[in-house]
Amino acid sequence: MSRRRGRAVRFPTDVSLLEPPAAVPTLGPIVFNLVFDGRPRRIDLSELPCPRLVRPLARELADIGGQDGTVREWSGFHQMVRHLRAFLDFAATAEPGLADELGLDDLEPELLDAWETKLAAEYGPDSGEPHAALRTVVRLLRLADQTRPDALSAPMQARVGFATRHTFQPRPQPLDAYPLPVFEAIQAAALADVRAIRDRIAAGERLAAEGANPQVEGWARLENVLWHIARYGPLTSEYRRVRPVRSRPGGVGGFNEHLLLTAADLVPFVVLLICQTGLEPECAKGLRADCLVNPARGFVSIAYVKKRARNDAHKTIRVSDGGALHFPGGLIRLALRLTARGRDLTGGDALWTDVRRDGVHTSFGTGGSFGRRITEWATRNGLDTLTDRGGDPVRLDLRRLRKTYKSRRYLQAAGVLDDFTAGHSPQVAAAHYADIDAHRELHEQAIEAGLTQALEVALPPPVVADEHGCPLDTDTPALTPAQVSAAMSEQSDVFLASCTDFYASPFARTKGTGCPVAIWGCLECSNAVYTTRHLPSLLAFTDFLDAQREDLPEAEWRARYGLAFDRITTAITPKFTTEQIITARLIAEANGQHLSIPAQILEHIT
């Protein structure tokens, strides 16, 4: 124990108290800039309520938007901003006392459910807007939870696993494929235009090599102007003051297109590339100059970025390579060659460049101009005069070109998903590329073939033989000598057929006992053999079944006689010749309807 004398305790006065800690500063403005279609957009969410909730959700919204994000169309992104505003306004109204402090960890599933109820009452059950709004908010909440693990409570994590609890609108039907003749016509038009562009630029380069400096030799000769473009870049609007340039048809643009691709030239290149590879339109537009990798044995891989795939965005496809335009590798190599001059001028590595009034630019950054040029190109080539499914005129859609390429692959794979799912999960391939109207006939044939196969397993095909006991169907196994002898003997006839062994029936309960089935049960028996001797009975029995169809309800007739009728008309009589059937019918009609129908069958069926 210390021997030091202690001191009396003194409590601090108001003057000696420490300054209280500063209040948490107010969150600053929430503003970010993104680029859509080459245009900068400013998004300001500062005025929204629930600032502690706005900030993480706005961060995720900024990450997925713009030309480098997965939402690259301004219209779609603007809709997502509108959905986020609506949700935050609702949250502030639902929790008025907690709006300023509401954060991710304060959210509860009941809040989303209440918002869903409000949207359903506002838009009605037939609108898809409630589902779209919930889908936007749920997506942002998922991303925020991935950025900050455990930010959401366990019940909230379970709730953001789905968008809505109710169905508001039927799922839209996926885009259908073009009819194959339409697809082939589009591909042929694009191929012809690419060849014309190739020839145009090759001719322009030859002329440029023959020209001289127009500052010395004059601007009147086309060769001299192209010489200048090849060395110093395209002509711009300032060259309109040069009289020979101004007076020439096409003006400045007419000179530039001799050596450089124009925006209109990009359409046939992209269309043909999608027709040959099935690339997504946005991926085909975003190819880089180094996209061809690993060439070997007539094949090459195309490396591309699919931004929608997020963590698996970098992909490759293997395509054929060669020195002709019907090889995808050859098409891309031609594009690399024709855009090399433009790439040197821009200093970028994008595959596609085009010349405009103010010089060469990287392509596909000018809003909806490319969609307009697609329509103009289709009209110029007469593609709008073709007939689509349903009889409507064809409207060119790059997404449907990809869908048709996938459809053709699906048909070639005979509907086997394992041979068709390249680039997709089996679920996406089945829902978006297999389950379309273009494949309806294939699916119906598959169902019919499956049912037929199942019936054949359960019911063996009938044996139809000639007068010597040889099966008329090459797929039917040959009969043994004992079976031939029994089948050819009239002593083995059992009304509609000959029986190869009456005491070896597959329907007998005890081996060695006689056949117990109904009189026309022979039609389902593997022992039955049918020859021309039985044909009159078969035809007479068929006429009887036709008469019964008129007297009985269809369901009852089908239950009683449907299988027997189908066996006769689809599996037995088609194997006889027309002459044999005509002869047998005349014989059957010789003595009226009672020729081949014995009393026991009349007693059984009446």
C-alpha positions, 0 to 999 in steps of 0.5 A: 500500500502506498504511504503517499497522502491522497487528494480530495476529489474535485468535480469539474465546474461548468467552466472547466467542462470539455467542449461537446463533440461537433455534430455529424456534418450534413451529408453533401450533395449527391451529384454524378456525371455519366456519358450516354450516347456520347453526351454527358448527363448530370444526375442530381439526387441531392434534394431527395429525402432519406440522405443516408439511404440515397448515398449507397443506392446512388453509388450503385446507380452510378456504377451501372449507368453510362457508356461503361456500365450495363445500362447504356441507354439514357431512356432506361437509366432515366427510368431507373432514376425515376423509380429510385425517386419514387421509392425514397419519397414513399419511404420518407412518407412511411417513416416521417420521424426517421427519414433523416436517419434511415439507412440500409440497416433500417430497411424492413421487408414490410416497406417494400411490400407496402410500396408494392401495394401502393403501386398496384393500387395506383397502376392496376394489375394489368400494368408492368410499371409496379414490377419494373419499379420494384425490380430497379430498387431491388437490384440497387439494394442487392448491389449495395449489400454486395458492396457492404456485406451484412448491410441489410438484415437477414429478412431484408436479404431474403426479400431482395431475392425477388422483385414482387410478391404478385404478378402484374403483367404476363411475361412478354413473349421473347423476340421471334426469329426471322424466317430463314429466307428473310435471314438469308436475304438480309445476309446476302444484301449485307455481303454485297454491300461489304464487297462494294465498300471493299472495292470502293476503298481499294480503288480510292487507294490506287488513285491516291497512289497515282496523285500528287500534292494538290498544293502544287499540282492543283485540286482539280484532279481526284487523284491529287485530293485523295493523295492529300487525304491519305497523308493528312487526313479527311477533308473538313468543312474548311475545304469547301472554300476550294472551288474544285472541292465545292463544285464536285458532286458529294462535296467534302464527304464524297472525297473522304468516302474514297478512303474512309468508312462512313457511318452508313458503311458500318451497317452492312459490316455489323449486320453481316458480322452478326449473321455470321457469328451471332454476336450481341449487337452491342458486343459487335459494336464494341470490338477492339482492334486486337479482338482476333486471338489464337488463330490455328487450323482455319479457326480464330477466336473473337475476344469481346466484352459483354458488359451485361454479364458483369463478373463474366464480361470478357468472353470469346467465341471460336469462328472460322477464319480464311481469306474470303468474306464468308469466314467471320475471321476474314470479315473482321480482318477486312474491317481492320484493314479498311479502318486502319487509317481512321484508327491512326487518326483517332489514336484509339484501339476501337475496331470501328471508325467513321469519317464525318464533317469534322474528321474521323471519330470512333463509331457508335457514340451518336445516340440513335443515328445508327438505328436510323441508318439501319432502317435506311439501309434496309429500305435501300436494299428492298428488305422492307418488301419481304414478308415476316411471320404473320404476313407483316413487312420485315423490320430490320432488328439486329437483335432478331438477326442474332435470334435467327442465328441462334435459331438455326443453330438450335435446328441444326442441333435438333433441339439438344440444349447442350449443343446450343447453350454456348454463351448462355445458361441452359435456363436463358437459352431455353427461355429466350432462344429455344421457346420461340414461335419459329421452333413450334413445329420442331417441338411438336414433331419432337412431342409426336415422335416421343409419343410414338416411340413410347407407344412402340415400346409399349405396343410392338409394331404389327407384322404384315407379311406377303403370301410367303410369310416374308415381312413387308416392312424391312424393319420387322424381324424375319419370322421363324419357319414355325411362325411362317407355317402357322401364319400361312395356315388357315387353321391359325386365323383368329378373325383379323389375323393369323396367330403364330402361336395361340398358346404362347400369347403375351396376354395369357395369365398362365404360360401355355394357356390359350389367348384370352383377349377380345376378338380384335385384341389381335391388333395389339398382339405381337403374335399377329401376322397380317397378309392379303388373306386378312385384308378383306376382314380388316377393311370390313372391320374398319367400315364397321368402326366408321359406322360406330363413330357416327352412333357414339359420342367421340370420347366413348368411341375413342375409348372403345375403338380408337387404338384398334382404328389407329393400328389398322389405318396407320400401321397395317393397311398403308403397307399394302399396295393400292391394287391389293386394297382395291381388290380386297375391298371388292372382295369384302363387298361381294357378300355385303357387310357380313362377309368377314364379321363373325357372329361372335364379334357382332354379339360382342360389340352390339 
